[in-house]
Amino acid sequence: MFKIQIRQLEKQFVKQHQYVDVLENISIDIKKGEFVCLLGPSGCGKTTLLRILAGLEKPSLGDISIQHENKQNPLQSMVFQESGVIPWMTVEENVSFGLKMRHMPTDYIHEQTNHYLEKVGLRRFRKLYPKELSGGMKQRVSIARAFANNPEILLMDEPFAALDEQNKFILQEELLSIWQETEKTVLFITHSIDEALLLSDRILLMSAQPGKIIEDLPIQMQRPRSIEQVRASEDMTNTFLNIWEHLHREVKHARSANH
Amino acid sequence: MRKLIKWFKHQQILTISAPIVLLIAWEFFSRMEILDPRFFPPPTLILQTLIDMGAGGELFHHIGVSLLRIFCGFLLGVIPAICIGLFMGMYKWFKTFFSPIIMIFMPIPTLAMLPIILILFGIGEFSKMVTIAISVFFPVAINTAAGVANIDPIYTDVAKNFQASSKDFFLKIALPGSLPVMLEGIQMGQAIALLTIVAAEMIGANSGIGYVIWMNYKAFLLPEMYVGLLLISFFGYFFSLLLRGLERKLLPWK
């Protein structure tokens, strides 16, 4: 039994009175506790796929099922891009948002919120508003908010894309450490190969529009990983080059198709 | 830092110097009879008149009447404006349905509707409040709708993803998210309310600040008329300070 099952998913948009295929024949199985990265060139439909899983969009065809083991928990929660932190709520209110919306008992909300504020190191900043936070801190809020909600699976939409290099490394390692404690199933979108190599158990490579899964690469490096280890490993370098070639071909292919 | 403080002081001095220079010039030209003091009595005389009128007590009655009309009329306009504005911002169909009505009525000056208002509501206090309510309604409703429409769609996604009910969406996302633009509308409405009440009181009333201005003009008591103008200027400034303070309280996250 898989935690997430996607079967022959298709998605079309209407753009200027024409159908555009965004996703084509997507079938994915993800095991419980797996950390899977969806990697593809921009505009390949990976965000659309994630939004469909998040219930923010409907597929044109195909099935999705997410195994709902503990009915107390929500099915999924999303870590949005940087602007997803709500500016009129304090750090604390943002983190407890999902729990409050589901009307959980106050004690539980407190406990979860405090726990994850502690985890991401924002306890001291709990009463601040997002405008007073740096980009990295805002993303920590977003991560804490999703984990605190204790969902069956976590969806992450390029959460670190807007951060500078150093902050990105720090947050990636923090995310891994939280993930390893909770053993949640994660589907993570990125266009950064380095990020995918550091984080994933498996990388799903997507083609340019219409998005298809063209490669399913297991990453067998042992955990906990650090960016130094990933950089030093010969296996990882080969995988990097392999992915790079694929993406390169896809981007070129997409360009020639457009001209 | 010191330079900054110095610059700040410098600015403050500049800000208050313009009105002071104007008042001194006015006083001087009026006393010298370069300006006709019958039409432009010197500011010190106006001030003296204000004190005399205040001592008489009747002035406070007029001020009280005007403020009550503004306050009630303001609430009567702002509350439905916020409700309708929020609805327009949240539901496309409602906006499509309702905006023609706004488009039709907005260009009509509220004072031009005064005869109809008088026919409908009589010549009592209520019709004055209705006049203010109508003039306040449009800027607040339009700004509220724009405020909701301008909320970043990502917050709608966040609310949906974290399973906010429509009540929670309204209270936690739509209302606070539209508040900054809505308050701008209320600020505008406040200014319009003051304009409207004075004009309305000039036309059909026997009390209020507008009435003070108009009656004293007719009786050619110009210092007394200037007192009325002074009061309007004062209250306009006072209200906008009040609203700005409210804004700071309501929007700590801005």
Interface residues (C-beta under 8 A of the other chain):
Chain A: A54 G55 L56 P74 Q76 S77 M78 F80 Q81 S83 G84 I86 P87 W88 M89 F97 G98 M101 R102 Y129 P130 K131 R145 N149
Chain B: D152 I154 Y155 D157 V158 A159 K160 N161 F162 Q163 A164 S165 D168 K172 I173 P176 G177 L179 L251 P252 W253 K254
